[in-house]
């Protein structure tokens, strides 16, 4: 008599008189104009996001041509023909154009670098494939939720795996393909997305909503604890920025999540007696002279000079470390193979001013995503506004974290996090098809098509 299936988005048809009795269990009204059912591509997206866990460990990354291949690329490669034929038009055209301009300018600046440049181009291309592919896999609200849960599981597992090394005097080492600074790159987008999902939890079932919230909180706590025990200051800042954005977004309700995470973090660090790493990094930042911070300032100034000297194409990413060594001043003058440690300095010096401007244009297009065509649908417009704010929060996080590393250009955590936010926003702003086949969404067979 009653349908016991659970719609992951929480909303399909407008509320009837009988359903109004359940209204308090539904957090926010959503339009029936946007698809809600979990699709096959949503399941592929879930698997793809979970496989991000393998990107941090050599054992899970097969070597091809001297490069370690990310495992999440395999499911993306399997569905690539479908995405290119049927889904590329669903990606926002203006954003795709901005991406392509930035991509071509960056690649052109590296073509003169020979074999070393090939590695740079492959890594950069992989990041672009992750962003666009992840976005195109989002075909409904439920797909977006599945992707966020998958990324949360992958990131939380990374954090738990890293906590096994918390007895180390130098702090937690969560990955074996990068240092402790790389760990926060992988998990900060998942922390933001899980925080967003904690507030939204777009499901009709109270039980399922609580399960999703529990998964999100667990993933956030594992990631934040591992970051603070790793001694990564840029990771600390990223966590603070995410907390501030969630507080601004949800105010009192946001205070609940941020306060709960802060209390859990303090309790865990005190009970484990692992406050020494955090104390050391605090003193190093505010009470001691830090030569590495001074060197970063010299590097940024050197990159600015390089960009003005080579404004059209830059010097190429493969030549930038050596060029920085010849430009850097002070006691570090003459050093070779110095990384830029700043994505904006990296773009400015390695690819030139035009490429840097194209990156700014990408950020501008992301900030002002195209709204839904049906302006009369108030519920859809409201949901799009919230999704747009998520994209903007992801852009802010990318900018803040990018100030401390150039590796953010290739990191799968940020690539897939951006892809999920873009895909959700694009799905809500897509034009409805006239006379669309109801089977076009390719739902899963049986009851799974309507539940999660």
Steps between C-alpha positions, in 0.01 A plus 500: 500500500790735582814524290791421732768591248716801583578767243856620563424855400196503723274665248321383191143625464350800684383430852147371531268550795602163644871567455487830686490301821856388423621847404705557817727207401590671171769768550449711188248517216633396161352531155368198312652651185846365587554121482522322832548129439830323546631405156755255368746784448444595863614155607804532273565839658487346848757236402718762330503719810576206732796407278652840577632323812745310280652820363696548820676164497746351251363149549169606344648698211630297205799646318448587134780667306679598819189664647285367784142485368217603731256209548194725466593555135404144405122535554513846342675354195238224476212749476690767304330424163156527661593825674641659185204403282209549739615713789753756378219735399377491861825660617463883515624628163649823633690314772625240252628779275680662793657167597617437143658844468689452825599146401632596156701796628655290776584212266649734239730648762636152573539358148863609472602295803542163329448182701482683831215709363312187393466392864369844595246501218376149584446593866323822403279316250410240762377773734283648226354158418420449870318834530296473181439125524382518861269790418344319203431191712267707721159451339277540804498611863552143609808468279649805669433357845653165397812677376540700820458187712757317285751784531434516875565127537825528304623802694394367839677171425815694412477678833451178695787337311724792588414488870689173525822708488401750769778372722754663268689796643455693173124452489255287304607379156179400322632445144796331339489695171545840661589676821263601778418822312347293220252331734300816566481558123326167461248538782413870540242495215335193655483678837318792338264277301422281801433812707259621232333158488463498879273804473319402181458122548241495216317179585140433593576233757601620843707183550688539173559867572656413834719232336630749245568759769684241710718404203577865427591580861720189527686586178550862608629406845746242362634746241525798735671295773755365251567851365559650844723208603703535180626849579387640165437872554331555164269213593423675829409814309284303258302348788451842659383649168251215449370545854459874445315450171264244652435732794417783263281270289296342780567729796363333817459163335850532359627577847371159606713314246811718539476490879448124496806448277714735708399330823566157351839611372611650832378197694679256268829693504492539878404139570767373261753750640590611149508878535877535460498510117231768493681701771826484306340626180318776690825622657679473167238720336447771762797497737805386305688608191412260219746488211260300282240778522762756402604284206139478382486880490818513289358234266175692442697818420721301263194356321355849459824618341510195273143563387577859404816394317319221310142635484365305200588135560696505825795264535303175522421301813797268448745791483344711774685339797839564339403852394381583851844398629665758278254775600459443872691740719652510842682206651309262273630651176631241259297211638370259236177300464292722727125441490272801482283387799223725367268415211457864396874566501541173311254600225635854480862390461461176305218587259497878478255778563242391241466156657473660843216721373325194356516338846333811644234470229434137600448613860266778384287257294484258794392781732215600267362168382206522258168479693206276406299619197166464684505804726143435614603181683577647842606170655745428218644852515549467877675165468721634220598794720616260770689291243660815360616595848662156527691564176612837634616344827699245300659783298595684821651182644695440177639855512599480869663157475658586164695782666721232656553250216494468122407130524136602539490520120527121478355378829210253457331605825449857384429393142222262601370737768467779244344257254231396749409860585496604133297195400236566766469864396490411129235232556273752669547761228456260205221574255220240521465287190171514314335163471788333677487125536442416868754219462767740378633537853594132490387422856612187675266206463229427755459686824859628490391748237294679762696449815839524654 
